[in-house]
Structures are given as C-alpha cells and as structure tokens.
C-alpha cells in the first residue's frame, strides 16, 4: 500500500489501484478520458520520485525526463507527490551567492535553492522579489548537488526587475523561486546526433547550459554547432569561455555573428539564423535549439523544418523583454 499526496490531501492506494482511481475514489477533481493511456487527458507530474516506466508510455522524452506520467496507467511503487501539469507549485526560497558583470548590460546571477530542486540546463524558472514582481529567466547550468542555478540577466533601461537586480540586489539576499519548466533542454540517449544551436542576446544562456550539459555530463559525441548573434560586440558576452570549449572539445564549434559593422575577421557578418541555416541546408536527423528574439526564433523554426528537421526535434524559446 502506498500514499498519494495531491495538493493539501494525502490518500492511501488500494491493491493494484492506479493514481487516477485513487483520486477519483476520494472525490478529487482529476481530468481523464479513455482511462487506457491513449488520450493523455490524465497527464500528471510526479514532484518527487520518478514514476513507473509503464506509466510514461507514449509521452515525449522531454516529458518523461520531467517525471510526467499518465495517471490512468500509474500503479505507484512508492509514495508519490503528484500535481496537474498546470498546477502552480509552491514557491521555494533561494539565496544570492554570486553576482558579477558579464558585459556592460548583462549580469551573471547565481542562486542556491534552500530546498532540493530538480531542473535541466535550458529550462526556465520564475524569480519573484518581496513585492511580488515576477520575471522568467532561463537556467544556464546543469543540475548539481548544491541546487545552485545560474542566470544571465539583461539589464533593461526601464526594467522593473532587471534594474533592481543591477542596482539593489546583494549577495546573501533571498528571492522566491518557482520549479523549473520547459522542454528546451538536452535529451539523453542520442549522443551521436548533430546539434544546431542558434541564439541572440541572452538567448545564449539556455544554449550555454545545454552545451555544457551535453559535453561534460553526457559526453555527447555528435557535432555541436553554436551560432550566437548580436548587433555589436558587447552582446557577444561569453566569447572567451566558448572559445576555450572549442579547444577542449573538437566536436564543438562556435560562430559569433554580428548584424552590425564587423571590424575583426573572427566575427561573421550577418544574422545568426541566416548564417547557420545557409551553412547547414539539410537538417534531417539533427536536433535544433532556438533561443532569443521572437522574430528570429519563429523564422528559424520555420526554416529549420523546411530544411529537414522534424518538429519534434526543434526546441524553441522566445525571449520577450
């Protein structure tokens, strides 16, 4: 017999009973349809343990990695804490442990969650300050034992949150942190697959995390091509670190792109998405990551698909400032 925690309630399962049956038996409002794992109306998420493998049949690999499961197929093997996909999880507390400048208008911020937190590099979280102002930022590092998260925050001239980060947020302060969300992260099991990553501005943050996760955590063997674009040189804020990665990993390639004037041959003139998609006109079998300015992301997604990438292999995250 196992226990299911759902919101404020905890229920005991009966023999061979699924999560869905347990919830319905206790008059909980849980969505369902076919009860056979086909319609996926009963999709839920485990907030602690990984669900039984058979309860994830038919789900996307990114959903499986985030512990989503079908309640109608899930016979718990251990106690579980479960939630609906659209349920807003409780806020966690995180302490500021590092804050440095990456460029004239981009700040590196590192937080340490005071509670265990599951996440993947490239996902995003919501950060909330004491007065309730909330902003979403992508995670630029892999999961670690310290439950520390890294962010690249672009400082906007009139940014209510980013300006506060720049001017007032100090080491040791506490922020509220949501659980990680999003499908834009590295997917295990395809280490020979070629990866194309295109980003503009701080769209580099999730891509940088994904690249490091692929290379150092998963020993990715396929070719990895990153195209990072900016109007001017100040927007290419991780040049040195990315260049070091190209020297350490022969399968990683970095192309910094400038849409404005180019005065150095190490930069490629033009928009990052145009340059990348011209260089690789056939993307059959590739995995593509697109992060940054919405127009770029939408256009590049369309072109990548027309050039052979399957929609299920295109991961897009548009940044709205």
N, C-alpha and C positions, 0 to 999 in steps of 0.2 A: 504494500500500500504506500502510495506517495502523496505528497501535498502540492497543491497548485495555488500559488499566490497571484491574484488578479486584482490590481488596484488596492483597495483597502481590505479585501477579503481573502481568506485562505480556506481552501476546501481539500478534503481527502478524496482520492480517487477510489473507485471500486475495482475489483478484479477485471483485468483486460479492458478497462474503460479508457476512452480517448479523452484528451483535454476538452474537446468540444462537448462531449457527452457530460463530462463533469460540470462544466459551466452551465449548460442548459438545464441539467438536473437541479442546479442550485439557483435557477431563475435569473441567471446573468444574461445581459443583452450582448450576445456574441453573434456576429454575422455568419451565415452559412448558406450553402446552396445544395449541391448534389450529394454531399456527405461521402463522396468517393474519391476526392483528391483531383478531380478534373477541372472544376470551375475556378478553384483557388479563391473562392469568396471568403473562406475561413482563415485566410493568411494571418498569422500572428508572429510575434518575435519573442524569443527567449532572452531575458535580460541577465541571466547568469550562466547556466550550463548550456553546452551545445545540445540541441535537440537530437532525438534518434534519427539516424541517417534515412530510414524509410519514410520519415515524415517530411523530407525535403525533396522527394522525387518530383521532377518537373519544374523545379524552381531554377532561376538563373544562378550561375555560380557566384555572382556578387551578392545575391540574396542569401545563399547558403552560408557564405563567409560571415555574414552579419547575423547569423542564427535565426533567420526567418524559417517558419515551418507551417505546415498545414495542420490545423487543429483537429480536423476530422481523421487524420491518419496517425496522429501522435499518441502513442501509449507511453507515458513517461517511465523512464528507467530510474530517474532520481527526482527529488523535489525540484520544482521549477517555478520561477517568477516570470510571468508572461504578460504581454501587453499587445493591444491592437497596433497596427502599423502607424496609424495617425494619432496615437496617444502621445501627448507631450509628457516626456519623462520628467522626473523631479530634477531640479537644478542641483548641481554639485558645486562645491567650493574649490577654488584654485588659487594658489599663491603666485605672485610675480617673482620669479627667481633670476631673470635676466632681461635686460633691455638695452639695446645698442642700435646705433645707426648703420643701416646698410647702404644708404645713399642720402642725398640731400632731402628727399621726401619719402623715404621708406624706412620703417623701423622694424628691427627684429625683436620679437617679444616671446619670451619663454615662460610658460606657466607650469606649475606642478599641481595636479589634482590631489585633493586630500583624501579621495576615495579611489579604489580601483576603477579604471576606465578602459573599456575596450574600444579600439579605433584602428583605422588603417591610414597610412600616409595617403594624402589626396582627398580624404573625406573633409567635411566641414563641421564646425560647431558654432553655436551661438554664444557670444560673450555678452554678459549683462552687468552693468555697473549698478551702484546702490540706488540711483534714482529711477531705474527701470529702463534706461536707454539700452537697446539691444542691436548688435551688428553680427553678421555672419562672416567667418574667416576660415580659409582652408588650412589644413594641417600640413606642415612642411617636413615632418619627420616620421620615422617608423615607430611602431609600438615599442615600449621599453619598460623595464621593471620599475622605474621611478614614476611612471604615469605622467611623464613630462610631455608637453606639447609645444611645438614651435610655430610661430606665425610671422608672415611678412605683411606689415600693415602700411598701406599707402596713406600718407598724411594729406588730406584734402584741405584746401584753404579755409573752407567753412564747415568742415566735417565735425559734427557734434561729438562723435565718439573718437575718431582718429586724432582730432586736435587735442582732445583731453588726454589720450594716451601719450602724445608727444609732450604736452606741457605739464601735466599734473600726476600721471600715474608713476608710482615709485616702487622700487624693489621692496618686497615684503607686504605690499597691499594685496587685498583679496578681491577676486572677481567671481561672479557666478558663471558656471559653465554648463552647457547642455550636453547630452550624449551625442556622439558622433553620428552623422548622417551622410548619405550619398553613395553612389555607385562608382565614383571616379577614383579607383584605386587599383593597385596591382593585383592580378589574378594568378594564383598558383597553378602549376600543372602544365604550363606551356612555355617552358624555358627556352625553346628553340625558335619561338615566334619573333618576327621582326616587329619592333615598336616604333611608331612615329608620334612624337610629342610636339605640339605647336602651342606656344603661349605668348601673350602680350602683357606687358606691365607685371603686376604682382600675380598674374596668372601663372607665373613661374613657380610660385610657392608649392602648389599641389604637385606640379610636374617634378620639381626638385625632390620632393619627398618620395614620389613614385620611383624615380630613377635610382635613388639611393637604396630604397627597399628592394628593387629588382636586382641590383648589382651586389650589394653587401649581405642582404638577408637571404635572397633566393638564388644567388649565383646564376642569374639569367645569362644564357649563352647566345641568344639571338642578337642581331644588330639592333642598337638603340640609337635613334636619331632625334636630337632635340633642336628645334628652331625657336629661338626667343627673339621677339621683336619689340622695338621701341622707336619713337620718333628721333630721339637723340641718345647720346652715350650714357647720360645719367640714369636712363631707365634700364640699362644692362648691368644690374647691380651685383651679380654673382659671377662675373667673368672669371676671376682668378680661381675660385673653387671649382667651377665647371671645367676649366682648362686642366686643373690637377686631376679631375676624374678621367678626362680623356687620356691622360698619360698613364694612369693606373689601370684602366680597363680598355683594352684595344677595341672592344666591340661597342664602345660608347663614343658618339660623335656629336659635337656641339657647333651650331652655326648661329652666331649673333647677327641680327639683321637690323638695319636702320632704314626707316622710311624717309628720313630727312637726309641732310647732306652727309656724305661719307668722306672722311679725310685720312682714313687708315685702311690699308688693304686687308687687315684681319676681319673687317666687317663686310657683310654682303649688303648691297644696296637694294631696298625693296621691302615689301611687306612679307612678314614671316610665313604666312599661309600660302601666298603666291609662290614664294621661292621653294618651299617644301613640296608643294603639290606639283610643281614643274619638274623638280628633281626626281620625284617618285610618281610617275604617271599610272603605274599599275600597283594597286594596293591589295590585291587578292591575297587573303591569308594573313594580312597584317592586323595589328591592334593599334588603334589610333586614339590619342588623348588630346583634347582641345580645351584650353582654358584661357579666359581673358575677356577682352572686349566683345560684347554680344554680337555685333555685326560680323566680326571675324569668325567667331565660333559658329554661327549659323551658316555662313557662306562656306567655311571649310568643311563643315559636316556634310553639306550637300555635295561638294566636290569630291570628298573622300569616298562617299558612297558611289558616285558616278564613276569613280576610278577603281572600283572593285572591292572596297572594304564593306563588309556586311554591317548592317545597322547594329547588330548585337555586339559588334567588336569596336564600335565608336563610342567613346566616353566623353561627354561634353559637360563643361561647367562654365557658364557665362557669368562674368563679374559685372555687377551693376553698382556703380559708385554713387 
